[in-house]
Amino acid sequence: MSGTLALPNHAEGATDVVLEAQTMDVEVSKNNGFFLWQWLYNWTSTSPTMLRAVEKKILSYLKLPYRGFFVDIGPAVGEADKIWTLSMNTESKEVPLVLLHGLGAGVALWVMNLDAFAKDRPVYAMDVLGFGRSSRPQFAKDALVCEKQFVKSVEEWRREMNINDMILLGHSMGGFIASSYALSYPERVRHLILADPWGFPEKPADSTNTKQIPLWVRAIARVLTPLNPLWALRAAGPFGQWVVQKTRPDIMRKFQHTIEEDINLLPQYIHQCNAQRPSGESAFHSMMQSFGWAKHPMIHRIKDVRSDIPITFIYGSRSWIDSSSGEKIKSQRGVKMVDIKIVTGAGHHVYADKPDVFNRYVNETCDIYKVSSGKLASPSIQLIRESTESDEEHEVPILGTAAESMEIKADADVVQGMTSTTTNTRPTTTSGTMPVPKNEQSSTPAINLADVKRK
């Protein structure tokens, strides 16, 4: 482990950020002295110093203290890879919760969740290798090899952190990586939480039907297919932040009640995260079969996750992600081992659209493994099949960092608006842990989640 940086937070809001970066907590991308790379580096207005400063200012809205540091994982993919990591409440003896973000994101986008998660347990959030402030090595071109390289980086990080086992939460692409990790290292995973995971279903046959698409659109699509999903942001150079603001105004709305003083921090952060060398993004491009699907769908492999590892799916009701994969996996693995929760009114960024509900679902899952009391969590935590729960039906405590309820447009990852997506018909099945209206309760007996606790 190297380059530690302890950062205090202030409940009153953001504080002034020191723009001068210290060598120990800035990972500078290598350009190998090639003139073209140097020109592109300057054109895209990327700056590790600016990324560090913007991230720090966003995270200043946290109430609990956190620590940021690089973890040296050695030659996992590149020659000497480092993973930028945030840790909170590491003194707790509870099972740690580890967070893996989605495509184009970074640790700061968990700002509305970290306080709630870390209240009762250790929490670690990392910039996935190839993204954010982590190293940006050159990944393989083969889809399965790329996937294994991501998995290896997570495992090397775990070993360096000396974490025996963990509750692993992944959003979107992070859910795909988390699932693959559970397949490779089942002994390290207590529970798998998949938030609107990408890469699960097979690409439908009718998605290739182009008869109704104009010839000029198909021609442009064919030309752009070889490009990385976020190429437009880098092509815009110094106007990249403006591109994010204009193409994804919904991202700003999601965080406006948390980052009140300067909502432009979000597009600036996303721009700085993705204006650098597209290392992890290129790996994602290698793994995808058009943006919405994976070349090697997880639906065919997730059944092989060790049978005693429970899986919780958390979907947004308005997301473009097809939640039917969760239902199929539930039928394969059994009701006791798969829990499906659907957050009403949330899109793909379910953790940001309805953070109070999302945080409650995650904490209820993590509480199953609480050891502080010397016994299992309350048996009132149950799986209820075929019920519907929304944040409008219950009084949910509002955390200081959580956004209030708002109307959110259906959205994809931070790249929607720059890439094409497919909308799927969504099932209404979910599971809840709070009382639901009688006319919506299933006749299926409730199942105690304590039954699935690992011995």
MITI-351802 format. One record per residue (C-alpha): residue in one letter; x, y, z. Coordinates in steps of 0.25 Angstrom, whole numbers, padded with zeros to 4 digits, always signed. Each point is the difference from the previous one (the first is absolute). Layout:
REM residues N
AXYZ/...
//
This chain:
REM residues 455
M+0000+0000+0000/S+0005+0014-0003/G-0003+0014+0000/T-0010+0002+0011/L-0008+0013+0002/A-0009+0002+0012/L-0011+0010-0003/P-0009+0007+0010/N-0014+0004-0004/H-0009+0011+0004/A-0015-0002+0002/E-0003+0015-0004/G+0003-0003-0015/A+0012+0001-0009/T+0013+0007+0004/D+0011+0006-0008/V+0008-0010-0007/V+0015+0001-0002/L+0003-0001-0014/E+0015-0004+0001/A+0001-0015-0001/Q+0009-0008+0008/T+0009-0010-0007/M-0005-0011+0009/D-0015+0001-0003/V+0000+0003-0015/E+0002-0011-0010/V+0005+0007-0013/S-0003-0008-0013/K+0012-0003-0008/N+0001+0006-0015/N+0013-0007-0003/G+0005+0013-0006/F-0007-0002-0013/F-0004+0013-0006/L-0014-0004-0004/W-0004-0005+0014/Q+0006+0013+0006/W-0009+0008-0009/L-0012-0008+0003/Y+0003+0001+0015/N+0000+0015-0001/W-0012+0001-0010/T-0009-0008+0010/S+0003+0009+0011/T+0003-0012+0009/S+0007+0003+0013/P+0002-0010+0012/T+0002+0012+0009/M-0014+0006-0004/L-0006-0014+0001/R+0005-0001+0014/A-0005+0014+0004/V-0014-0003-0006/E-0001-0013+0007/K+0004+0005+0013/K-0010+0012-0001/I-0011-0010-0003/L+0004-0009+0012/S+0000+0012+0009/Y-0015-0002+0001/L+0002-0013+0008/K-0003+0001+0014/L+0009-0011+0005/P+0015+0000-0001/Y+0006-0008-0012/R+0014-0003-0004/G+0005+0000-0014/F+0013-0008-0005/F+0006-0008-0011/V+0001-0015+0001/D+0012-0005-0007/I-0004-0013-0007/G+0012-0003-0008/P+0000-0005-0014/A-0014-0004+0000/V-0002+0005-0015/G+0010+0010-0002/E+0014+0001+0006/A-0003+0007+0013/D-0015+0002+0002/K-0006+0008+0011/I-0015+0001+0004/W-0005+0012+0007/T-0009-0003+0012/L-0009+0006+0010/S-0002-0006+0014/M-0009+0003+0011/N-0003-0005+0014/T+0011-0010-0001/E+0001-0002+0015/S-0013-0008-0001/K+0000-0015+0001/E-0012-0002-0009/V+0002-0007-0013/P+0005+0011-0010/L-0008+0005-0012/V+0008+0002-0012/L-0006+0009-0012/L+0003-0001-0015/H-0005+0011-0009/G-0005+0000-0014/L+0006+0004-0013/G+0005+0015+0000/A-0002+0002+0015/G+0009+0001+0012/V-0001-0001+0015/A-0006+0014+0002/L-0013-0004-0007/W-0003-0008+0013/V-0001+0013+0008/M-0014-0002+0003/N+0002-0014+0005/L+0013-0001+0008/D-0005+0006+0013/A-0012-0009+0001/F+0009-0012-0004/A+0011+0003+0010/K-0008+0003+0012/D+0001-0014+0005/R+0011-0007-0008/P+0013+0002-0007/V-0002+0005-0015/Y+0010+0000-0011/A-0003+0007-0013/M+0010-0001-0012/D+0003+0006-0013/V-0001-0013-0009/L+0014-0002-0007/G+0000+0008-0013/F-0010+0011+0006/G+0000+0012+0009/R+0013+0002+0007/S+0005-0014-0001/S+0011-0005-0010/R-0004-0001-0014/P+0008-0012-0006/Q-0003-0006-0014/F-0010-0011+0002/A-0001-0012-0010/K-0009+0000-0012/D-0006-0013+0003/A-0013+0002+0008/L+0002-0012+0010/V+0014+0004+0002/C-0004+0014+0003/E-0010-0005+0010/K+0010-0008+0007/Q+0009+0011+0001/F-0010+0009+0007/V-0003-0012+0009/K+0015-0002+0003/S+0002+0015+0003/V-0012-0001+0011/E+0007-0012+0006/E+0014+0006+0000/W-0007+0012+0007/R-0007-0009+0010/R+0013-0007+0004/E+0008+0013+0002/M-0012+0005+0008/N+0000-0013+0008/I-0015-0002+0000/N-0004-0014+0002/D-0014+0001-0005/M-0010+0010-0004/I-0013+0004-0005/L+0002+0004-0014/L-0009+0011-0007/G+0002+0003-0014/H-0008+0010-0009/S-0002-0002-0015/M+0014-0004-0005/G+0004-0001+0014/G-0011-0011+0002/F+0006-0008-0012/I+0014+0001+0006/A-0006-0004+0014/S-0007-0012-0005/S+0012-0005-0008/Y+0008+0002+0013/A-0010-0008+0008/L+0002-0011-0010/S+0015+0000+0001/Y+0002+0003+0015/P-0013-0005+0007/E+0007-0002+0013/R+0002+0015+0001/V-0015+0004-0002/R-0010+0000+0011/H-0011+0006-0009/L-0001+0005-0014/I-0008+0013-0002/L-0003+0004-0014/A-0005+0014-0003/D-0006+0000-0014/P+0011-0009-0005/W+0004+0001-0014/G+0004-0012-0009/F-0010-0010+0005/P-0010-0003-0011/E+0003-0005-0014/K-0002+0010-0011/P-0013-0003-0006/A-0001-0004-0015/D-0010+0011-0004/S+0010+0010+0005/T+0008-0002-0013/N-0012+0003-0009/T+0003+0013-0007/K-0011+0000-0011/Q-0006+0012+0007/I+0013+0008+0002/P+0003+0010-0011/L+0013-0003-0008/W+0007+0012+0005/V-0002-0003+0014/R+0005-0015-0002/A+0012+0006-0007/I+0004+0009+0011/A-0002-0011+0010/R+0009-0009-0007/V+0011+0011-0001/L-0001+0003+0015/T-0001-0015+0005/P+0015-0001+0001/L+0001+0012+0009/N+0000+0000+0015/P-0014+0004+0006/L+0005+0013+0006/W+0009+0004-0012/A-0009+0013-0003/L+0003+0005+0014/R+0015+0000-0003/A-0002+0005-0014/A-0006+0012+0005/G+0013+0003+0007/P-0001+0012+0010/F-0015+0000-0003/G-0002-0014+0006/Q-0006+0005+0013/W-0010+0008-0009/V-0004-0013-0007/V-0003-0007+0013/Q-0009+0012+0004/K-0007+0000-0013/T-0002-0015-0002/R-0002-0004+0014/P-0007+0011+0008/D-0007-0011+0008/I+0013-0004+0006/M+0001+0014+0006/R-0015-0001+0005/K+0003-0013+0008/F+0010+0007+0009/Q-0005+0014+0001/H-0006-0002+0014/T+0014-0005+0005/I+0010+0009-0008/E-0008+0013+0002/E+0011+0010-0001/D+0006-0004-0014/I-0008-0010-0008/N+0010+0001-0011/L+0009-0008+0008/L-0006-0013-0005/P+0002+0003-0015/Q+0014+0005+0003/Y+0003-0013+0007/I-0006-0009-0010/H+0008+0008-0011/Q+0013-0001+0008/C-0003-0015+0002/N-0001-0003-0014/A+0008+0010-0008/Q+0013-0008+0004/R+0005-0012-0008/P-0012-0009-0002/S+0006-0013+0006/G-0012-0006+0008/E-0009+0005-0010/S+0007-0007-0012/A+0000-0013+0009/F-0016+0002+0001/H+0000+0002-0015/S+0007-0013-0002/M-0010-0007+0009/M-0013+0006-0006/Q-0008-0005-0012/S-0006+0014-0003/F-0002+0009+0012/G-0011-0007+0007/W+0005-0015+0000/A+0012-0008+0004/K+0007-0009-0010/H+0000-0011+0011/P-0013+0003+0008/M+0000-0003+0015/I-0013-0007-0001/H+0006-0012-0005/R+0011-0001+0011/I-0006+0006+0013/K-0007-0013+0003/D+0014-0005+0003/V+0002+0010+0011/R+0002-0009+0013/S-0013-0004+0005/D+0001+0006+0014/I+0003+0014-0005/P-0013+0008+0000/I-0003+0010-0011/T-0008+0013+0001/F-0004+0007-0013/I-0004+0015+0002/Y-0007+0005-0013/G-0005+0014-0003/S-0015-0001-0006/R+0003+0010-0011/S+0014-0005-0004/W+0004-0005-0013/I+0006-0013+0006/D-0008-0012-0002/S-0004-0006+0014/S-0005-0013-0006/S+0014-0005+0002/G-0002+0001+0015/E-0013-0008-0001/K+0007-0011-0008/I+0011-0001+0010/K-0010-0001+0011/S-0007-0012-0006/Q+0014-0006-0002/R+0006+0002+0014/G-0013-0001+0008/V-0008+0010+0008/K+0009+0000+0012/M+0012+0004-0007/V-0004+0011-0009/D-0008+0013+0004/I-0005+0010-0010/K-0003+0014+0004/I-0006+0010-0010/V+0001+0015+0004/T-0012+0007-0005/G+0003+0013-0008/A+0015-0003-0001/G+0008-0001-0013/H+0013-0007-0003/H+0007+0008+0010/V-0008-0006+0011/Y+0009+0004+0011/A-0001+0015-0003/D-0015+0001-0005/K-0005-0005+0013/P+0011-0001+0010/D-0008-0001+0012/V-0007-0013-0005/F+0013-0006-0006/N+0008+0003+0013/R-0011-0007+0008/Y+0000-0012-0009/V+0015-0001+0000/N+0001+0001+0016/E-0011-0010+0002/T+0008-0010-0008/C+0013+0003+0007/D-0007+0000+0014/I-0002-0015-0002/Y+0015-0002+0003/K+0001+0009+0012/V+0008-0006+0011/S+0001+0011+0010/S-0012-0005+0007/G+0005-0014+0000/K-0012-0005-0008/L-0008+0001-0013/A-0007+0013-0004/S-0014+0001+0003/P-0009-0011-0006/S-0009+0011-0005/I+0009+0001-0012/Q-0007-0008-0010/L-0001-0003-0014/I-0015+0002-0006/R-0002-0005-0013/E-0009+0007-0011/S-0002+0013+0008/T+0002+0014-0004/E+0007+0010+0009/S+0003+0015-0003/D+0005+0011+0008/E-0013+0007+0000/E-0007-0011+0008/H+0009+0001+0012/E+0006+0011+0009/V+0015-0001-0003/P+0010+0008+0009/I+0007+0010-0008/L+0015+0000+0002/G+0007+0013-0001/T+0007-0004-0013/A-0012-0006-0007/A-0008+0006-0011/E-0015+0003+0001/S-0010-0007-0009/M+0000+0005-0014/E-0005-0003-0014/I+0012-0006-0007/K+0000-0004-0015/A+0003-0014-0003/D+0015-0001-0002/A+0012-0009-0004/D+0014+0001+0005/V+0008+0014+0000/V+0001-0003-0015/Q-0014+0000-0004/G-0003+0012-0009/M+0013-0003-0007/T-0003-0015-0003/S-0012-0008-0004/T-0008-0009+0010/T-0012-0009-0001/T-0012+0001+0009/N-0006-0013+0006/T-0014-0003+0005/R+0002-0001+0015/P-0006-0010+0009/T-0006+0006+0013/T+0005-0011+0009/T+0009+0004+0012/S+0002-0003+0014/G-0002+0009+0012/T+0004+0000+0015/M-0011+0010+0005/P-0015-0002+0001/V-0007+0001-0014/P-0014+0003-0003/K-0009-0012+0003/N-0005+0000-0015/E+0014-0001-0004/Q+0005-0011+0009/S+0003-0014-0006/S-0006-0012+0006/T+0014-0007-0001/P+0005-0002+0014/A+0011+0010+0004/I+0014-0006+0001/N+0010+0004+0011/L+0012+0006-0005/A+0008-0006+0012/D-0002-0014-0007/V+0010+0004-0010/K+0011+0005+0009/R+0013-0007-0003/K+0006-0009+0011/
//
